[in-house]
Structures are given as structure tokens and as C-alpha cells.
Amino acid sequence: MTGPRYMFLSAASFALMGCLVKLAGNWQIPLLQIIFVRAIISVVLSLGDIARARVHPLGQRRGLLFARGLAGFVALTGVFYAILHLPYAQATVLQYLHPVFTAVLALWFLAERPTSATLACIVLSLIGLGWMVFPYFHKTEATGIPVLALAAGLGGALGSGIAYTLVRKLVTTEHPSVIVLYFPMVCIPGTLIVGFGDFVWPTPEAWLALLGVGVFTQLGQLSLTRAMQFDSASKTTSLSYLQIVFAACLGWGFFGEIPTAETLIGAGLILSGAFISAWMQDSQPGKLTR
């Protein structure tokens, strides 16, 4: 496995997670309950992997680990809110502004200068993002989709950028499952305090969706963390734009959201950026592997 391959697996997993979140919302499962169940599953899977690896579950740099968990909780709340209240492809487009935030934060806090491959990927991806965003925002104004959902999506992107930057700082000393574990350690008490009164008993179909949310999120996070052990934060997360393409396909298949011409053009540009980044990375000698 290489960094780009881990990111491909991560993007596909997160896209499936988002699809299941939207299905659970359609079955009247509250937002915080979705996050709570997802966090419970993450605790079980993370502790199992930590026990197998025989590492301390609380890690070494606990302040940074808690900050990563808090940033992840805020980001996921914003992302899930946008998914539940906006068309799936639109919510994913907003979420995937986070590689831009990550590149800026990585330069500021980690002194990581983006390579030419990363810059090419970001430029092509932002152009593609523009092709996709413009018709959505035009439609949003016409149909009166809540501005709060748009703000939540952007806030989720910023929170994701902060979380990914912290992950890059932590992977040098912490086991991936320890990093992932701190997210549910923040989410579980947070969701219980704020939203427990609204929890409902899910239907069998909703239970399956909630289980899938937890499993695919765990797979996505672990793959993302592994990818960051191979490459810089900005280079790794620039490839995560592939989730937009997966989301457009899932939105069409599950929710009848037919991609527009602008969406297809944007997806093509995003894919081009991702493949160029992966090709340039693979052609560079002496890349870091673990």
C-alpha cells in the first residue's frame, strides 16, 4: 500500500459513510444520535486494534490528541448537518474545501511546503470545485436551502483541516488507532450531554445504516491516518477530493440526484488533479515508506 492508495480507500469509505448518514436521516434518526452510535462503534474497533498492537490507549501527547478529537467532533457535526439538510453532492463539495485549509495550516504549523504535485492537484481540484459549486449555490438561492447548512458545511471543512493537520503532527509518535480513539472519547460525552433527550429507537434498516456509518468511518479514518504516515498532510489530503466523485455517483444511485454537466466537468478536473499528484509522487525517488 502507498499513500495514494490509502487515500483512495479512505475517500471511498467516507463517501459510503455519508450516503448511510443521509439514509439514516431520512429514517428520522437525529444528528447527534448518528454521531453517538458512530462513536461507540469507533471505540470498540479502536480498542480492539490497540489491544492487538499492545500500545497505551491514551498515547503520549494527550493534549494534542484531545485537540484532534475536539476538532474532529466539531468538523463531523458540521459535515453531518450539511449532509442531512443539503443534497448529498452539494454537502460533499462544501466539505472538500478542507485540503485547502490543510495546506495552509500545514505550512503555518508544520512548516510543510507544498510540492509541485500537491499544488497541481489543488489548483485543478479548486477549478473543478468551482465548476461544481456555482450551479449549486445558484440553485440554493432559488430554492431557499438554509444558509445554516451551508455555514455548517464550511465549518466542517475548516474543522477537518485542523484535525488533519494535528494528525500529521501526531503520526510520528502515536499509533493510528490511538489517534482515532480520541475522537469518540470527545464525541460520546458531548452527544449525550447535548442531544440524549432527542434519541429514538431505530428501525432494523436504520440500525444497519448506523452500523455501516461506524464501520466505514473507522475504515476511512484509519486509511487516512496510514496515508499521512507516507506523505505530507497537504499532499495526502489533496487526493481526498476523490470523495466528491464517489458522492456524485452515490447521490445519483440512492437519491436520484442526476449529475449536471458542470458536475461532470468538475469531477473530471478533480480526478485529473488526483491522478497527476499520484503519478508525480510515484515517479519521485526515495519516497518515504513504512
N, C-alpha and C positions, 0 to 999 in steps of 0.2 A: 504493500500500500504506500502511496505517496500523498503529499499534501493535497493536490488537486483531486485525487480520487476520494480521499476522506471528505473533502468539501462537497463533492458530487453526492455522496451518500448522505451527508448532513442536510443539503438542500432538499433532496427528495423526501427525507424523513420529516423535516419541518413543514413541507408542503402538505403531506398527508395528515400531519397533526392539525394544521389549520383547517383542512377540509372537515375533519372529525369535530373540531371545535364548533364550526358553523352548523354541522348537523345536530350536535348536542344542543346548541342554542335554539335551533328550530324545534326541538323537542322540549322546550321550556325549562332547560337547566340553567340556573343563574350563573353569571360570570364567575363569581368568587367560588362557587361550588366546583366549577370545572377546574379552576386553578388548584383548589384544595385536593381533589381526587388525583389530579396530575402530580401534585407534590407528594402525596402518600405513596404512590407507585414509585416515584423517583427515589424516596428514602429507602424502600425495600431493595430496589435494584442496586442503588449506590452502596448500601451497607453490605450487600452480598459480594460485590466486586471488591470492596475494601477488605473484607474478611479474607477473600481469596488472595489478594495482594499482600496481606499482612502488614498494613500500614496503619498509622494512628488516624482515626476518623476525623479528628479536629484539626489535623495538619499542623504546620509550623507558623505561618504568617496569618494569624487568626483575624487580625484587624482588616487586612486586605481581603481575606476570604469572606468576612461578613459584609464588607462593602460590595463585593461581587454579588453576593446573594441578594442584598438590598436592591442593587441596580437591576438585577435580573427580575426581581419581583415587580418593580415599578414598570420595567420595559414590557414584561409579559402581560400585565394588567392593561396597559395601553394597547398593545397589539391585539389581545383577545377582544377588547371592547370594539376596536375598529373592525375586526373580522365579523363580530355579531351584528354590527349596525351599518356596514357598508357592503357592497358587492365584494366577493372574495378577491378577485383580481385587483380591484382598487385598493383594498386594505393591504394586500401584499406589496403593491407598488409603493405605498407610503412607507411601509416597514423597511423596504430595502433602500432607503436613503442611508441606512446605518453604516455601510462601508465608507461613505464619505466622512461621517463623523469619526469612524475608527481611524482612518488615515490621518486626520488632523490631530486627534488625541494621541495616536501612537507617535507622531512627530513631536508633539509637545511634551508628553510624559515619558516616552521610552526612547526618544532620540532616534527613531527609526525613519530613515529617509526612504520614501517610496522609490522602487526601481522603475526602469523604463517599462517593464512588463506590467507592473501594477498601474502606472499612470495610463498606459494604453487601455488597459481593461476599464479603469474608472471613467476615462473620457468617453469611450464607446458606450459604456453602460449608462452614463448620465444622458448621453444623446438619446439612447433608446428609451430611457426612463422618461425623458421629455416627450417623446412621441406618444408614450402610453398615458402620461399624466394629463396632458392638455385636454383630450376629449372627455376624460373622467371628470375633471374639475368643471368643465363647461356643462356637463350633464348634471353635476351636483348642484350647481346654482339653479338650474332649471327645475329640478325635482325637489329641492328643499331638503336634501340629506343633511342631517345635523352637523353643524360646524364642530361640535364637541367631539364627534367621532373622528373627524379629520385631525383635530388637535391631538387626540389620543394616539392616532397612528404616528404622527410626527414625534410625539413624546416617547412613544415606544421605540422609534428608530434611534433617538438620542440615547435612551437608556441602554439599548443594545450596544451602541458604540462604546459607551462607558464600560459595560460588562465585558465586552470582548477585549478591550484594552487592558483591563485588570486581569483577565485570563492569561493574556500574553505575558504579563509580568509575573504571574504565579506559576506558570508551567515549568519554570526552571527548578522549582523546589517542591511542588505539590503534585500528588497523584491526581490524574484526571477525575476519578470518582470522588475524591475529597473536595475538589473544586465544585463539582456538580452538586454534592451533598449540601453545601451551604445555601443553595437556592431554596430547597424545601424547608430547611431549618428556619428560614425567614418567612416563607410563604404560609406554612401551616398555622403558626400562631396569628399571623396577620389576617388571613382569611377567616379564621374562627372568630376573632375579635370583631371584625367589621361586618361580616356577612352571614354568620351562622343562622340568624333568625329567618333568612330567606331560603335556606336549603330545602330541597324537596326530595322525595324518594323517586329515583329514575325508573323508567320502564326498562325491560330487558334490552331493547335496542339502544337506549341511551346509555345503559351500563357498558355495553360493548364499545360504544363510541368513546366513553370516558376512559375505558381501559386502553383503547388504541391511542388516545391523546397522551397518556402517560408513557406508554412503550415507545412511541415514535419520537416523543420529545426527548426521552432519555437517549435513544439511539442518535438523534440529531446532535444533542449536546456533547456526547462522548466523541462522536466523529469530528465535531468542530474543535474540541479540545485537542484531540490527537493531531488534527491538521496543523494547529498552531505550534505543535512540537516540532514540525518540519520546517515551517516558514514564518515570516514576519506577520504581524497582525493585519496590516493593511493589504499585503499580498493575498493572504488566506481569505479574508472576508470579501475581497473584491470578487472572488469566484462564487460567492453565495448568491449573487444575482440570478443564478440559475433557478432559484426557487420561484421567481416570477413566472418563468416559462412553465414550470410544473403546475403552479397555481392556476394559470390560464387554462391549462388542459383539464384540471380537476373541476374548475368552475364551470367549464362547458359540459363535462360529463355528468356532474352531480346536480348542478343548479341551473342548467340551461343558459349559462352566460356565454353567448357566442362571441368569440374574439373579433374585434373590429380590424380593419386594415391597419390602423395605427398601432394596435396591439401586436399584430404580426410583424410589422416593421420593427417596432421596438424590441420584440423578443429576438428577432434576427440579429440586431445590433448587440444586444446583451450577450447572446450566445457567441457572437464573433469575438467580443472582448474577453470572455471567459476562455475560449479556445486559444486565442493569441497568448494570453497570460500563461496558460498551462504549457503551451508549446515552447515559449521563450524560457520558462522555468526549467523544463526538462532538458533544454539544449545547453543550459549553463553548467559548466564543470564544477565539481566539488560542492554540490548542494548538500545541505545538512540532512542526515537521516538518522533515525533512531529505531 
